[in-house]
Amino acid sequence: MGLSGQDLRLRSRQRRRHGGARPQDPGRARLRQSGQVPRQDAVPAAGGAGAEAADGGRVREDQGRLLTTAVERTEVVIVGGGLTGLTAALELKRAGVDFLLLEARDRVGGRVEAILNGLGERIDSGGQFLCEDMPELMALARARGKTFVETYVDGDFITHPPMSAAQAERTYVAAMAIRDRLNGIEPDDPAIAGLTVADWLEHQKDTADAKAAFRSMIEGLWCLALEKVPLWYLIDNDRRITNEVPELQYFLRETMQSLAEDLAGDLGDRLRLNEPVTRVEHGPQGVRVTTAGGTIEARQALVAVPPATAAKLDFAPVLPTKLAKALGVWESGAVVKILVRYRKPFWRDRYLSGMVMWRDMPGLFACDASKDAGHAALVVFIGGPLALRCRKLGAAALRAEVTAKLVDALGPEAADILDFYQRDWTDDHWSGGGYSDLIVDATARNAERTILAGAPPVHFASSEVSPSFPAYVEGAIVAGRIAAGKILASLQSAIATRASGS
């Protein structure tokens, strides 16, 4: 029938990992506020936009229209209220540095999101799972008093169309062997220059079943077609995902979104929702950020949104060519998340774990997401090219298609649904897609380093460029802390320079 969930749990511990050293948190040097803020004339206007009015209290547009919104001033302005931006904001707050965090949505969390389903239950419609090998996220959830629900894995793991247990065993082992073989290649090896993952896979001597299982695994996790993903990028990215226990080990009864909301609650009026940024002006003395609500001047800016989203922002002057190109080589993944509620976890009665991987539909995966036996649920992920095809079906047709697939794999009880909720993250307005952005230019070997270097006083951070767990909530937290550390060091250096009179 398939592999047992317990087998999967044990084998994940044995997976060979590369690198994986946990980044040290940046030093949290406390900065006293200098009492100084950028003058209104500190940031040179680009093309006349945002030039100062004579009274110093208003700004005049290039077209001669007067804006009546007063300029606000702070030390650091953060663009984006996902876990990266929230984490950076709290680090700045702890250091005593004034900031404003601007979020375009009416909520915080970014790709972490929760909604009420048709039963009135709050469920994770975005990022959800975590494990013991994600130290920052685990510590945060514990500190905030969250309840960990262990994902149910007892019983058989189904492959569909069905295979014998022995055949499923061989196929799984072979697919993992392909992944380990891939990770054994050095990303800088000249022999793989220009190759996509699909190019490389085509030349492997594995069975068709093993290759199909590998494709389904990778397209389901990274949410892009293997034909688009540079081989070096997948190797480099996968090496930074260092968990030895299953990443689906736990989820939070209160939802992952509740963590983001807790962090937001600590920020008070320094957080602004419904405040999309329309322009970022920057110069040696600071930044000027324009939103529909007004203008904010600061010494530093942190753009804490995914790279493909950051590339769409209006910077004045335009970013250095190298940096602009580095932001432009990313494509957002495509994923649809579906949460299906049942009266009871019927699959457990047949000693099934609820985990299903469809061999005939790469990128389709389901697992048990029951908070308890009284709240039985399956979560279904549709990733990569399959997500793009499914979104064209429409909500009703997609529900019918997914229900039919669940019935085929788990039996007729899978059609007895209490609630069916689907969240289409493909082409999401603010995040671009999910689970993350990926580099799709095989020549862009230095893109991440270039983004992390930024264009001071404008800095960039997101989970995608985290040194650990890129594309995960863990990576977002790490990225936010590192970015805050850089900004604190920069502010401290500026204060020291002013104090020395140099």
N, C-alpha and C positions, 0 to 999 in steps of 0.2 A: 504493500500500500504506500509506504513512504518511510522517511526517517523519523525518528522520535524527536520531539522538541528538546528532550533532555540531551540527546546526542548532539544536537546543534549547540546547546549551551556548553557542553564539555569541549567540543571541538573548537569553539571560538577561542578558548583559552590557549589552544595549541598553535593558533595561527602565528606564523612567523612575522614579526614586525621589524621595521627598519627605522632608525632614528628614534623619534618619539620622546626625546628628552623634554621634560616639562619646562616651559619657559618660566624663569623667575619673575615674580612681580617686580615692576619698576619701583625704585625707592620712592617713598611718599614724603618727599621733602615738603615741609609745611612752609607756605609762603604767607607773609603778612601782606595784606593789601597795601599797596603803595599810596593809595589815596589819589593816584593820578589815573586819568583815563585819556584815550586818544582825543585830541582836539577835533572839532568838526572839519578842519581843513587838513587833517593828518593823512587821509587817504585820497590820493589824486583821483579826480573824477575821470572816467573813461568816456571820451566823446562828448563831454559836457553833461552826461547824465548824472544826476545827483549833485550838481554843483551847488555851492552854498549860496543862500539868499543873503542879502546884505544885513538883515536883522539877526543873523546867526541862529535863529530859532526855527527856521523853516528851510526847506530845500526847494530848488527850482528845477523842473525838468528841462531837458534839452529843447522840447517843443514850446517852451514858454508857459506851460501849465503850472500852477502853483499846487503843491501838495500841502495839506494842512496838518499832517501828522508830525509831531515833534520827534526828534531823534533821541533814541535811547542809547545809553552807553553802558558797557560792561567790559570785563576783562576777556572773556572767551564766549563766543557764540557757537553752539553745537547744532548742526543741521541733521535731524533724524532722531526719532525717539524709539528706535529698536533697542535690543539689549546692549549693543555696542555704545550707542549714545547715552543710554541711561547709566551704564556702568561708568563711562568717562565722567558724566556729570556728578555722580556721587563721589568719585575720586577727587574731583575739583572742590566739591563742597567740603570734604574732609580736610582738604589742604587750606581751606579758608579763602579760596579764590572765587570771585563773583563770576557768574555765567548766566546765560539764557539758553534753554534748549527749545528748539523749534521743531514741531512735528506737523506734517501736512494732514495726517488723518485726524479723526475725532477720537482716537485712542492711541495708546502706546503699544509697543511690542513688535512692530514690523511684521515679520513673517511668523511671529508667535501671535495667535489669535484665538479667542473663544467666542462661541455664540450659544444661544438657547435653541435647542432642537424643538421639534414639534410637540414633545412631551414636557417642555418647560425645563429641561435639564441643561446645565451648562456643560458644554463639551469643547474639546480642543479641535478647532478647525484648521490650525496651523501646526507649528512645531509642538511635539508632544513628549517624546521618549527621552530617557536619560539612563546612565548606568554608573556604577561605582568608579569606573576609570575616567570619569569626567569630574575632576576634583573641585573646580571652581563652581560649577553648577550644583553639584551635590552639596557643597558647603553652604551655598546661598539658600538652597531649598530647605536645608536643615535649620539654618539660622532664622528663617522666616516661618518656621513651624509647619511646613507642608507635610502632607500625608503621602507616603510612598505606597503605590499599588504595584505589586509584583506582577508582571505580565505572565499570564498563564501559558505554560509551554509543555505541560505533561501530555503525553499522547503522541500520536503519529503526525508527522508533517507531510501534507499531501502534495504530490505533483500531479498536474492535470494537463492533458489527458493522462490517465492512470499508467503507472509503471509498476512492475513488481518491486518488492522491497529491496531485493538485491540489485536490480537495475537502477533504482533511485539512488541507492547507496553509491554505486559506481559513478553515476552521473554527477552527484554532488561533490564527491571527492575529486573527480576530474576537473570540474569547474573551479574549485578552490585551488587546485594545482595550477591551473592556467593563471589565476590571479596572483599566486605566489611567484610563479615564473616571471610574470610581468613586473612585479615589484623587485625582482632580483636584477633588473636592468638598471644601469646608471642613467639618470635623466639626461646627462651631458654626453652620453655615448654618441659620437658622430654617425654611427651606423643607423641610428633611428631618427636622424634629422629629417623633418618633413613628413614623417609617418603619422597617420592617425591610428587610433586603437583598432579600427576596422581593418586597416592595411595589415597591421601586425597579426591580428587574429586569423586573417585569411591564410597566412603562411604557416600557421601552427598545424601540427600533425594529429591533433586530437580528433575524437569522434564528433560527428555532427551533433549528437545529443549534448555532449560536453560543451561544445561551442555555443549552442543555443542557450544552455543554462547560464553560461558565463555572460552572454549578451543580455539576457533577461535580468541578471543580477546587476550588471553595471548600468544599463539604461534605467533600471528601476531606482538605483541609488543616486546616480548623477543626473538623470532626467534629460539627457540629450542623446541623440543618435551617435553611435560609436564612430560613424563616418565624419563627425564634426570635431571630435575630441582629440587633440594632439596626444600622441603616446607619452611623450615626456611629461606632459601636464598631469595625466592620470597617475603616473608613477609618483611624481612629486607630491601630488595631492593626497593620494592614498597612504603614502608613508607617514603623513602627519596625523592620520586617524589611528590612534595607538591603543584603542581599547582591547583588552584580552577577554573581557566578559561581553555578552551580547549587548549591543547598543539599545535594544528593545527591553532591557532588563526591568525598568520601572517606568511608570508615568505618575503624575500627581493627581490625587483625587480632586484637588481644588482647581485644577488646570494649570498648565504652564503659563498661561496669560496672567494668572493671579500673581505670579512672581513679578512680572513686568509692572503690574498695577501697584504692587507693594513698593517697588523702587520709585515709581512715579510719585507715590504719596509722600516720599521723603523730600521731594524737590520743591514742594509748595508752589509759590507763584513764579518760580524760575523756569517752570515748564509751560509752554504755550502750545495748545492743540489747535487744529484747524488753521495752521499758519504755514502754508507752503512757501518756500523760498523761490523768488523769481529772478534774483540777481545777486551775484557775489562780486563786489569790487574789492580789489586788494592792491596793496602797495607796501613799501618798506616800513611804514609806520603803523600799519594795521589793516583792518578790513571794514567794509560797509556792506551790510546784508539787507536786501530789500525784500519785503513780503507785502501781501495785500494789506496787512495791518500797520505797516510803517517801516521805519528804517532803524537799524541797530548798528552801532559802531563798536568795535572791539579791537583789542590788540592781536588776538589770535582767533582763527576759525577752525573747527573740526567738522569735516563733512563725513558723517557717519551713516552713509547709505551705500547700497551695493554699487560696484564699479559702473555697471551699465546705466544705472540711474544717475550717478554722479556725472557721467559723461554728458548728460542732457541738460545740466545746469548751465546758466548763462554766467560766465566768468568775464570780468572786465578788469584789466586787459585779458585777452585769451590766455589760457594756460600755456606754459612752455610746450613746444611741439612734442618733445619726448613724453611728457606727462599726459598730454591730451591723447596721444596715440596709445599709451598704456591703458588709459581708461576706456578706449574704444575697441579693444580686442576681446571683449567679453560678450557672452550671450547668456541670457537668463534661461534656466531650465524650465521644463514644462511638466506640471504635475497637477493631478486632480485627486483630492482626498475625499473619501466617502465614509460616513459613519452610519452603521446599520444596527438598530436596536431590536432585540428579540425578547420574548417573554422569559425564556430560559436559555442557558448555553447548551443547546441540544447536542452539539458536536461532542461534548465531553462524555455523554452517555455512550458514545461509540469509541471511546478512547482516542479521540482526535484532539489535537492541540488547537485547532482553528487556523493554523498556518497553512496557506495554500500558495503555491507558485505555479502559474500557468505556463506550460512549455510552448503552447501555440500562440501566446500573446505576450511577447517580451515586454517587461515593465509592469505587469499586473501581479499584485501580491496582496494577500490578506492575512490578518492575524487577530487573535483574541484581544479585545480592548475592554473587557468587562470590569467595571469597578468592583463588583461583587456578583454573587450568583443571582441577586435580585435585579441587577442592572446589566443583563447580558448584552454584549455588543461585539461586532466585528468592525475592524477598520480596514478599508480597502484603499490601496494606493495604485494609481495609474500614472506611470512616469514615462518621460521621453516621447518619442514619435507617436506612441499609442495614445498619450494624453491629447496630443494635437488632433488626432483622428477622432477621438471620442467627443471632444468638445463640439464638433460639428453635428453631433447627433441630436442635440437638444436635451433638456433635462428629463423629459418623460422617456425618450428612447434610450438614454444612457441608463436610467434606472432599470428599465426592462432588460437591457443587455447585461448589466452587472448582476441582477437578480438571477438571470438564467445561468450565468457562469457559476454563481454560488450554489445553485441547485445541482448543477452538473457535478460539482466537486464534493458537496457536503450533504446532498439529499434534499427531498422535497420540503422538509421543514424550513429550509433557508428562504422559502418564499413567504413564510408566515411572519411578516415584518411589522413591527410596531411603529418604527420611524426610520426614514431614509433621508439623510442629509448629505448633500454634495457641495464641496467648495472647489471651484475651478480657479487655480492659481496661475493658469497660463495667461501671460500678458496682463498680469495684475497692474493696475494703474500706477501704484506708488512703488511696489517692489520689483516689478518687471516679470516675476515668475517665481519658481521654486524648484528644488529646495534652495538653490543658490545660483549665482552667476558662475560661468566657466569660461576659461580662455579658449578661444576657437581659432586663434592664429598660431600656427606651428612655429613661427619665427619669433614670437613674443616671449623669449626666455627671461627677459629682465623686467617684464611688466609689473610684477608684484613689488619688486625692490623699488622701482621707479615710483609707484603709487605710495609706498610707505615713506619714501623720501619727501614726497609732496612738493609744495612750492611755498615755503614759509613766507608769510604767516598763515598760509592755508595748509591744513593737514588733512589726511584721509585715513579712514579706518573702517573695516567691516569684517565680518566673519570670514569672507572669502580670502583675505590676506593674513589671516591669523597663523602664527607658527604652529599651533596645535588645533586639531579638530576644525579645520576650515569647513564652512557650510553648516556647522552645528551651533546650537545655543552656547555650548561650552566655548567654541571658538569666538563667538561674538563677545562674550565676557572678557576673555583674554585680550582680544583686540582692543576693547575699550580701555582696559587698564594700561596697556602699553602706550596707547595714544595719549592718555591723560598724563602718563609719566613723561613723555616727550614734551608736552605742552608745559608742564610744571617746570621742567628743566630749562626750557626756553624763557619762560617768564622770570625765573630765578636769575638766569644769566643776564637778562635785560636790566633787572633791578641792580645787580652787582655792577654792571657797566655804568649805569647812571650814578650810582653811589661813588664810583671811582672818578667820575668826571670825564671819562674817556669817551 
